[in-house]
Amino acid sequence: MRRSWIAGTGSYLPERVVSNAEVAALAHGCDPAWVEAKLGILERRVAAPDEQTSDMAVKAALRALEMAGMPAESLDGIICSVGTGDVPVPATACYIQDKLGIAHTKGFAFDIKMACAGAVGGTMLARSLIESGMANNILVVGTQIISRTTMDWSDRTIAPIFADGAGAVVMTASPSPEQGILHSRLRTDGSLTGIVGQYVGGTREWYTPEAVAEGRVKLEMDGRAVWECAVRELPRVVQEVVEAGGYHLDDVDFVVAHQANKRLLYHVLEQSGVPLHKTYTNIERYGNTVAASAFVALDESVRANLFKRGDLIVMMAIGAGMIWGAHLIRW
């Protein structure tokens, strides 16, 4: 059986650090102590004014390619999960391909829009292409600049949470049928589209002068509803994917998770019966970097040797839509 695996990981975080105190100065009613206690966030990163979404993606991609020992020319395709790209059209993946110097190859490049669930969704799509034989080597990227796009810095429910960053993985055919992504699950509940999203900028309502003047071109979120969906669905999908492999939760060596909220992550793991020492968090330093989040956590975990080849890994994420999913991986 042809199986896919992750041959290399990479990440990039912008240089500028923004503290909770700086956010509180912009968002009326935001308490830095509350942000630390309830969200687990101490600081976050913000892209430079001349830094583009694709620029960050390329920096993460080059690190992933280096780890995989693969030249960019060997890529058959690029899948980019992005919220706000360099431009609305064409796809940010096309800019990434060009900046990697492989624009004139026969490879494909396209975007997906899955918000914070993009790391799982993008790798699931790459998995299907590799295992079907339609591709051999695929770069999957999650990248986001929210700080100067849909971020409302005056909104205390949004500004402390989200931040900029990029993460990437290089996926290839596994050298062994026992190694790689063993099982995947992806779920969507379209009745929950209203609990988090950007609701101006499409056919429902375009970027009218009125919408811009009224400050409605922004990310909106019902935090309580997102929490309720996550704590209900993530433990369920984790259990599904583990049982699909014939394993028990006790067999899982490590969990790589989207960094949405530290308390939320710990709550989901406790509900799943997974000890907290079997995961890694970086939300303290980076905040929620949306589609980049799980990839950045994966890259830092790999480079810190928090798990090793042969370990059983769960990767999980949830995002706007609502969309959520998980992989079971024999690393």
Order of alpha helices (4+ residues) and beta strands (2+ residues): beta-beta-alpha-beta-alpha-beta-alpha-beta-alpha-beta-beta-beta-beta-alpha-beta-alpha-beta-alpha-alpha-alpha-beta-beta
